[in-house]
Amino acid sequence: MQQAIFWPTLVVLAGASATIPVVQNPTTRHLLYWVVLSPLALGVVSAFWLAGIR
């Protein structure tokens, strides 16, 4: 796994997960969790998993 891609990706995920709880509107916060953070996290995990296979 390439470190040049791994750490910036973790920084983006950490920033997204730290920013979402600050949102005051519960509906918007719920959408951010399920529509933005979940696919982003699953996409990153899938990309690193596929990169590790090859």
C-alpha positions in Angstrom: 0.0 0.0 0.0 1.4 3.4 -0.9 1.9 5.7 2.0 1.5 8.8 -0.2 -2.1 7.9 -0.8 -3.0 6.3 2.5 -2.4 9.1 4.9 -4.1 11.9 2.9 -7.1 9.7 2.5 -7.2 9.1 6.3 -7.0 12.9 6.8 -10.0 13.5 4.5 -12.0 10.8 6.3 -11.1 12.2 9.7 -12.0 15.7 8.6 -15.4 14.6 7.3 -16.2 12.6 10.4 -15.1 15.5 12.7 -17.1 18.1 10.7 -20.4 16.3 10.5 -21.4 16.3 14.2 -21.0 20.1 14.2 -24.0 20.5 11.9 -27.0 21.7 14.0 -29.8 20.5 11.7 -30.6 16.8 12.5 -31.9 16.1 9.1 -28.9 17.5 7.3 -26.6 15.8 9.8 -28.3 12.4 9.1 -27.9 12.9 5.4 -24.3 13.8 5.7 -23.6 10.7 7.7 -25.4 8.3 5.4 -25.0 9.9 2.0 -21.5 11.4 2.3 -19.5 9.7 5.0 -20.6 6.1 4.5 -19.9 5.8 0.7 -16.7 7.7 1.1 -15.4 5.3 3.8 -16.6 2.2 1.9 -15.0 3.5 -1.3 -11.7 4.1 0.4 -11.7 0.7 2.1 -12.6 -1.0 -1.3 -9.9 0.9 -3.1 -7.2 -0.1 -0.6 -8.5 -3.7 -0.6 -8.3 -3.9 -4.4 -4.9 -2.3 -4.4 -3.7 -4.9 -1.9 -4.9 -7.8 -4.0 -3.1 -6.7 -7.1 
